[in-house]
């Protein structure tokens, strides 16, 4: 039985998540280490409990790297690479789980790239989607506050501070509403 951070992580995934993780690490955009993909494919055969007696670092080394000798450092490095990919995968999964967080991240990147027309369009879409909600929760007001923060950053970065006053007030109001609703629950 092989028990380490990688097998612990893989065991925590549902079959669908395991499939998506495999797709994630197979993407050359996210991963350039082909041996990490080989290691994952070999480990996936033993999912979900990794309890087979023959499963060991030495076994994995032979399957993934070479039949010649065993280098513990190589397998450690591969495990480290796979764990970094696991963390990146979880972060991407979390981002895609929440449309508002994804939009806020996009706004920050559009501002960074100085893509003003795209920024304004995305900002309006986000604002409309947040204000259309029937149930304005404390989270909605927190997200509106975060959105106004991105708008203020954009205005300041583009030397339009004179337009910022109304949005500073709006941002503050949203934060107060967030706290009031949160405290009343």
N, C-alpha and C positions, 0 to 999 in steps of 0.2 A: 504494500500500500504506500502510495506517495502522498505525503501531506506537506504542502507549502502554500505560500500566498497565492500562487497562480491557481492551484487546484481548489483552494478555498474560494477564490473569486469565481472560477468556472462553475463550481458546485452551486453557487448562489444564483446562477442564471436560469431562467426558464428555458425550455427548448427553443422558443422563438427568439429570446434574447441571445442565446448561444449562436443561433443562425446569423443574426444581425452582427454579432461580434466577429464572426468569421468573415462576413462581407466587409466589415469595417477594416480589419487588419489586412485583408487581401487587396484593399484599395491602395494603389501606389501613391495617392495623395497623402494618406495618413501613415503609411508604413513602407519603408524601403528595404527592410530586413526580411529577406525571403526565408531565412532559417527560423524566424519567429513564426511565420505562417506554417512551416513544416512542423514545428513544435506543437502549435495549436492543433493542427490536423491529427497529429499522433495522440495528443491528450484527449481530443474530442471522442476518440474511439472508446475511451474508458469513462466517459461522462455517464452518470452524474456523481458516482461515489468514488471512483479512482481506487477501488479496493483490490484490484487484481494483484496477486503476489509478485508477478514478474515486473510490475511497473516500478521503475526506479530511475534515478538520474542516469545511471550507467546504461540502462536499457534505452532511455530516450536519446542519449548521446549517440549510441550506435544507430538508431533509427533516423535521426535527424542530421548528424554530422558525418560520422565515419565509423567503420568497423575497427579502425586502427587505434588502439590506445584509448584512454579516457582522460579528458581534461576537465576537471571539476570547474575551473574558472570560466570556461566557455559556456557550460550549461548554466552557471550562475548569471553570466551576462545575458544569455538568452531569456532566462526567467525574468531578469530585471527589465529587459526590453518589452517582454510580454506584459509585465505589470504596468509599465508606463503606458502602453497601448490600452490596457484595461481602464486606467484612470481617464485617459482621453476619451475612450468610448463612453464611460459613464457621464462625463461632462457633456459630450455631444448629445447623448440620450436625454439628459436633463434639459438641455436647451431646447430640443425639439419637442419635449413634452409640454412646453408652455409657450404659446404663441406670443404672449405679451413680452416675456423675457427675450424671445427671439427678435421681436420688433425693436425692443429697446437696444439690444446689441447691434442690430442693423443700423439704427439711428446713429449710434456712436461711431460706427465704421463709416457711414456715409458722411458724417461731419469730418472725420479724420481725412477722408479722401476729397473733401471740399466739393461734394456733389449736392449742391444746394437744392436743385429742383427735385431730385430724387428724395432728399431729406424732407422737404416740405410735403411732398406727396405721401410719404410713409408716415410722417407725423400726423397728418390729417386723418389718414386711415386708422391709425392707432387711437387717436382721440375719439373718432366716431365710434369705433368698436367698444371702447371703454365706457363712453357716455350712453350708449344704446342699451346697456345692461338694465334689466328690470330691477334687479336687486343690487343696489350700490353698497357693497360691503366695505369693510375697512381695507381689505386688500385692493379693491378697485381704487380707492382714494390714494393708497400708497403708490400704486402703479401710475395714477395720474400725476402724483407728485414727482415720481421718477421721470415721467415723460416731460414735465415742465422743466426739470433739471437739464435734460438733453436739449430742450429748446433754448434755454438760457445759455448753455455752453455754446450752442450754434450761433446765437446772436452776438455773444461776446467775441467769439473767434472770428466773426465776419464784420467786426467793428460797427455793430448796430446796437450799442448799449442803450441808446435813447429809446428803443422799443422794449426794453427789458422790464421796465417798472411794473407794468400791468401783469406781466407773467411772474414776476417775483411775488406779487400779492397772491396770484392764483396758486402758485406753488405752495405758499405758506398756508393758504386756506385748505388746500387738499391735505396737507400734513395734519392740520388741526382736526379736520373731519375724520381722518384715519384714526387719530388717537381717541377722539370722543366716541366713535363707534366701537373701537376696540375695548375701551374702558367700560362701556355700557353692556358689553356681552358677558 
